[in-house]
Amino acid sequence: MWMFWTFLFSLSLSGVRSMFSVVTDTVLPSHAFHNPTQLNYGMAVTDVDGDGELEVVVAGYNGPNLVLKYDGGKKRLVNIAVDDPDSPYYRLRDPQGHAIGVTACDVDGDGREEIYFLNTNDAFSGRATYSDKLFKFRNGRFEDLLSDDINVKRGVAGRLAGRSVACVDRKGTGRYSVYVANYARGDVGAHALIEMDEEASDVSKGIIVLSEVSSWARVNKYTGGRGVVVGPILNDARSDIFCDNENGPNFLFRNNGDGTFTDVAEKAGVADRYQHGRGVALADFNGDGKIDIVYGNWNGPHHLFLQSSQQRFKDIATKAFAVPSPVRTVIAADFDNDLQLEVFFNNIAYRGSAPNRIFRVMRKTDADPVITELDIGDASEPEGRGTGATVVDFDGDGHLDLLVAHGESASQPISVYRVKQGSGNKWLRVVPRTQFGAFARGAKVVVHTQHSGVHTRIIDGGSGYLCEMEPVAHFGLGTDQATKIEVYWPDGRSLTRPVLPSDMNSVIEIKHPGA
């Protein structure tokens, strides 16, 4: 095994090249409608129009929200949230909202994801002057559930200064709760958890009654909320929640199996109480099957925490990796399909140059991974006002594409980057579904290979700070061959299927065992 990894490493060093090339001018050229020069923040990836393809939803702050769809004929991303009241996507624009965070998940169990926009109009902390939005496709168009009379009367509409939003299937029902990390001011603005009241709702008639259940679930804490990520961190399948906070300790909420959570951050060694968290992601960096945590601190040391068998975490960040920066989004992915994960740091140049950075985290047998900084290429953006980023294979070529949003301190258009390396490497993409047919956010996907062991991915429910990645487990395999797939859903069910040689370089959909 060690010789195998050494061989891969020697290949990676021979002919070192930059990772990304910019393709914005051809894929998403600056345009007042499709790629406006405005303040943007978070991004989420979901199937907005229900055609089986993925779109990128962009939170617009001083302008409308965007929905970017890949047009294969024109080979371009186009904004389908048109300024036309007859369009089914018109209300998603919501230009009155100052949106920063966005996430998507199936709240009502109808098999189609709802879209949550976190608005922070006129508020840094405490109360905001404008409600969040939770859009459902209903009556042939997207409509805001939080504006329904029944939900207004229940007071669930968020008029608080939220900072991140994610989705969690806390009870394993396939219906998701929306977790909002609010930035509290005194006793105003505890973390919130919004979900469908199943007894009071009638999904067949489009009547979705919402409840705020953070107190019952025991996550209603007051803090400077920032990043949120969801997945089976401490459990084998059930979804836990990690929050990296500002001006206070982080939270690591272990799912107790009954819909409630217990904060074990201090015991697990990830409280980090004196730093100010931002982007965060989950990954298995050393191939031991345990979920690790990587996150950035605002102008403080960044961390890569490996989990031990005792559910404690050890920081293995090198000095170069940990160097402080004005970090926003953090992404863990295999961009060049070489079997190794990379960690991408998106920084915001708000006080001088602040280039983005990327590191390879190379697995080793019976030792901690080796962390090496790579040449990021065009995605450096030293003067970019980066506020959010996401990954998605929008053109179906088996390589992840990187989109970076900008805003806050200057209006800039979105940037799009393609990977320059690993064009000949094998890959596999796995899409697990819930029992209702929606994307199984929080599910764990494990791929076994002939030579390099096991590789684990978590279907993202919202992470990277304000952002949500594509709902796909993307595996780069280099020259290796996948032999088996295991999927673990948040309800504890699992499924195993073989991988045939003909399955390589393809997308595999996995139905829930109860579907």
N, C-alpha and C positions, 0 to 999 in steps of 0.2 A: 504493500500500500504506500509506504513512504517513497519508493522509487517512482510510483505513478504520479504522486503530487510533485516530486522534484522535476519529473519530465514536463509536467504542465507548466511549472514555474519557469523552466528554462525556455519553453516556447514563448511565454508571455514577455520575457526579457529580450528575445531576439527580434530586433526591429521594433523598438518601442515607438508607438504612435499616440497621437492625442485621441481622446475618447469620442468627443462629439463634434459634429459639423452643423452649422446653422442652416436651416432650410425654410426659415420664415418667409422669405420673399417669394418662394414658389408654392409653399403649402398654405400659408396664411398671411398673404401680403397685407400691409397696413391699409385699412379701409374704414371709413367713417361708420360703417354698419357691421362688417364681419370681424374686423380687428381694430376697434376704435382706440385712439390714444386717450385713455382715461385711467382713473384709479381703479384697479382690480385687486382682489385679494384671493380667497380660496378657490379651489377647483375640486370637482367631484366627477367620477366616471360612472355612468349608468346607461341603460337603454331607455332614453327619453321617449322616443316615438314608437316603441314596441315592435320594431322590425327585426329584432335579433342582433343588431349591430350596436356598438357602444358609442355614446356621445360624451363630450366634455362640457360640464356645466360650470360656468365661471361667475363668481360673485362680483358684481359691479358695485362700486362704492359711490362714486359721484356720477354714475351713469347706469344704464340698464344692465341686468344680468344677461349673460350670453349662453347659448346652447350651440356648441360647435360640432357639426356632423361632417364626416368624411364623404366627399363626393368622388366615387371611384372613377367616373368618367372624366371629370375635370382634374382629378388627383389633387384636390384641395379641400381644406376645412372651410365650411360655410356656416354662418350663423342662421339657424332656423327659427329663432325666437324673433320673428319679424314684427315690425310696428304696424300691425293690422289687427283690429279687434276681432276679426273673424278667424284668425289663426288659432289653432288649439294650444299654441305655446305663448300666446300674447301675454297672459298674466304672469308668466314666469319672469318677464322682463322687470316688473315691479320697480320702476325708476325712482319711486319715492323712498324706497328702502336703501339704507347705507349698509349693504351686505358685506360681511367679511368671511364668515364660515359657511360651508355648504356640505351636506351629506345626503345620501340616498339609501333607502331600505324599504322593505315591505312592512308597513306598520299594521295594515288591516288584514293581511293574509289573502289578498286577492290575486297574488302572483305577479303583481307589477309594483315597482318601487315608487314610493313617494319621495319628494324632494324637500328637504328642510333648509331654509335660508336663515342664517343668524344675522340679525340687523342690530346695529349699535348706534342708532341715530342720536347724536348730541350727548353721548355718554362714554366716559372712560371706565367708570365703575358705577355700581348701584343701578339706578333706574334709567331706562332709555325713554325716548319720546315716541317710539314707533315699534310696532309689534314684529316679532319674528313671523315667518311664513312657513306653512307646511302644505305643500301643493300635492293634490291627488288628481289623477286623471279620472274625471267624472263628467257625465253629460257631454262627452265628446271633446272635452277640453280640460286643461289644468285649472283647478279651483283651490282656494286656500281653505283648509279645514279649520284653522284657528280663527277664521272670520265667521264661521257658522254660529248662529245665535246660541245654540246649546253650549258650544265651547267658550263663547264670550261670557256667558252667564256662569260657567264653571271657573272662570278666571285662569285658564291654563295658558292663554296667549302670553308668550314671553315678552315683556317690556323691560328687559334687563340687559346689562352690558355683558353679554356672553363673549367668550374668546375662542372657544372651539366647540364642535358638535360632532358626535359619533353615534353609531347605532349598536345596540346590544340586545341579543335574544336572551334575556336574563332567565327565563323559565323554560327555554327549549321548546317553545310552541311553534316556531317558525314565524311568529309575529314579533316585530322588533319595537323596542323602546328607543326613544331619542334622548341621549345623554348630552346635556348642555353644561359646559364648564363656564360658569359665570364668574365675573370679577366682582367680588363683594365689596360693599362699602358699609362697614360696621355689620349690622345684622340684616342688611338688605342685599339679596343676591346670592343665596345658597345655590350650590350645584342642583340642577333640576333633572328630572327623569319623566318624560312625557310618553304615554302609550295609550292604546285603544282600550276603552272599557268594554270588554267583550259582552257583558250582560246587557248593557244599555245600547249597544250598537246593532245595526242591521246592515251588514256589508252588501247584501243583495240589492238593497234600496239606496246604497250610497250614503247611509247615515252612519257617520263615524264619530262617536262620542269619545272625547279624550279625557284622561285623568293625569294629574301630576303626582307621582308615587315615590318621589325621592326620600321622603321621611320614612315611609314603610320599608323601602329597600335599604335604608340606612346609608345613603350616600349624600345626604343634604348637609354638606359641610360648607363653611364659609372660608374663603381663601381668595387669593389672586389667581383665579383659574386660567390656565393656558392650554397646554397640549393634552390630548386624550387619545388613547389607543385601546382597542378591545380584542380579546382573543383568549384561548386556553393557556394562559401564562403559567398558572399554578395547577390547574386542573387538566386532566387528560383530554376533555372535550368541552366542558362547560365554559362559558365566556366570563373571564375576569376583566377588570378595568384598571388601567394605569393612567394616572394624571400627573404630569410634571407641572408644578405650580410656581408662582412668583410670590416672593415675600412670605414664604411659609413652606413647610415640608411637602413633599410629594405624597400622593395617595396610591396605594396598591390594594385595590378592593378584590379580595378573594370571593368568588361565588360560592355561597354556602349550600347550593343545591335546592333551596326553597324559595328562590327569588330575592333573597337578601344577600348583603355583602358585609365583609369584615375587612377593615383596613389593617394590612400587615406590613406596610412599607418600612417602618422602623425595624421590625424584626428581620425583614428580608434584606436590609442594608441598602435600600434605594430611596430613603427619605430626602437626602440632599437638601436639608432645610435652609441653607444659606445662599442658594443659587436661584436663578430665575429661568425656569424651563420654557422651551418653545417647541420646536419640531421633535417628533418622537415616532419610532417605528419598532415593529417586532420582527424577529428573525431567529433562526437557529444557525448561529455563525460557526459552530464547531462540529456540527453533525452528530451531536449526542441525543437528539430528539427533544431536548428541553428548549423552551422558548426564552430567548435573550432579549434585552431591551437596549436600544441605542437612542440617545437624544442629545439635543443641543441646548446649552444654557445661554441666555442673552448676555453677551460680553463676559461670559464665564467659561470654565472648563467644560468641554463636551465629554460625554461618557459612553462607553460601550460595556454594558454589564452582562457577563456570562452567568448563567444560572447553574448552581451546583445541585447535587442530589439531595441536599438538605433544604432546598428552596430558598437558599441565600444567593446573593449576587456578588460577583467580583468584577471590579472595573479593570479592564485590560487596555484602556485607551493609552496610546503612546503620547509623547509630548507633542508631536506634530498633529496628531488627531485631536488632542484635547485643547489646542491653542484657542483662546477665546476669540469670538467673532460675533457680529450682530446677526445671529442666525435666525432663520425663519423655518422653512420646511426642511425636514430630514427624510430621505428615502433610502430604503435598503432593497436592492434588486440586483439581478444578474443582467447588466446591460449588454455585455458582449457575448453572452451565452457560453462562457468558458468554464462553467461549474463553480465559479467563485462569486460570492456576493460582493457588490460594491455599496458604499455608503456615500450618498450625495448630500452635501451641505449647501443649501441656498441661503445666501447672505444678502442683506439690504445695505446699499451704500448711502446711508443717511448722513454720515459725517466723514466724507472722504471715501476713497476707494475701498471696496470690500468684495474681492472676487469670490465666486463660488468655488467649491473644492470637491474632489472625489477621491475616495480611498478604496483599495481592494483589501478585503478581509479573507486571507488565504488559509483554508483549513490545513491542519497538520495532524498526523496520527499521534495520539498520546501526548499532545502538547497544545498550548493555547494557539489560536490563529496568529498569523503574521500580518500586520497592518502596514500597507505601503501606499503612499500617496501617488496618484497617477496624474498624467497630463490631461487636464479636463478639456482642452481645446477651446472651441468657440463658445462653449457654455460657461466660460469664466465670468463674463459680464462684470468686470471690475467696477463699472459705474451703474450697474443695474439696480433699480429700486425693488428688488425681489420681495414679494409678499406671499407667494404660494407657488406650488409646483405639483405636478402629478405625472404618472406614467400610464401609457396605454399603447397597445399595438393597433393604431387606428387604420393602417393600410393592410393588415393581415400578412405581413412578410415574416413574422416570427421574431422580430426584434422590437424591443420596447422603445417607444418614442417619448421624449421628454418635453413637456410644456411648462413654461415658467411665466407666471403673472407678475405684474409690477404695479406699484402704487404707493400709497401713504404719503411719501415725501415728494413725489413727482409723478406726473402722468406719463406712462409709457405703454406701448402696445405689448401684446403677448409675444413671447419668443417660442419657436419650435426647433427642436434639435433631433438629429438622427445619429445613431451610433456608427462610427467609422470602422469598428473592428469586429472580428468574429463572424464574418459573412458566411463562412463555410461550416460553422459549428451547428450541431444538432440542437433541437429544442422540443419542448412539449408544453402545451398549455391545457390546464384542467379547470373546468367550470362546474363546481358543485351547485346543485339546486336544493331549495327547501322542499318540503312536502307540498307546497302550493305552487312550485315552479319558479319562484323568484331566486335571485342570487343569494347564496347561503353565506351571508356576511358573518365572519367569526369562525367559519369552519376551518379545520386543519387538514391539509393535504400533504401526504408523504409519498415520495417516489423512491423506489429502490432501484439500484443500478447494478450493472455487472462488475464494475471496477471501483467506483468512488463512494460506495456506501449509500446511505440514505440522505435525502434532501427534503426539507420541510418548508412549507409556506402556509401563511395565514391569509384567508380571504379578508381583505381590508374592510372594516366597518367605519373608517374615519380615522385619519392619523396625519402625521406630517405637519401638524399645526394648521388648522383651518381647512384642511384638504382631505380628500379621500381618493385612494388609488383605484385602479380597475378591479372589478370583482373576479379576478382570474388568478390562479396559481401558475405563475410563469417559471419554467425551469429551463435554464441553459444547460446543455449536456456535453458540450465540447465534442469529443469523439466517442464518448461513452454511450451505452445503450440502456434505456430504462427497461425494467423487467416487471415491475408491479406498482400499482397505485393503491394507496389506502386513503380513505376520506373519513374524517370524524366530524360529526355535526354537533352543534351546541346542545342537542337533546340527549347526547350520549350514544346515539346509534353510529354504526360504522359500516363501511363496505370496502371490500378488496376486489380488485380485478386485475388480470394480467395485462401487460403491455406487449403487443406484438411488434415486430420490426416495421410492419406497415403503419403502425400508429405514430411512429416518430414524425416530427415536423408537422404536427397537426393539433387541432383543438378537440379535446375530449369532454363531452358533457356527461356529468354524473348525476343521475336522479337520486333523490332521497329514498331510502329503503321503504318508507311508508307511503310513497306517492302512488 
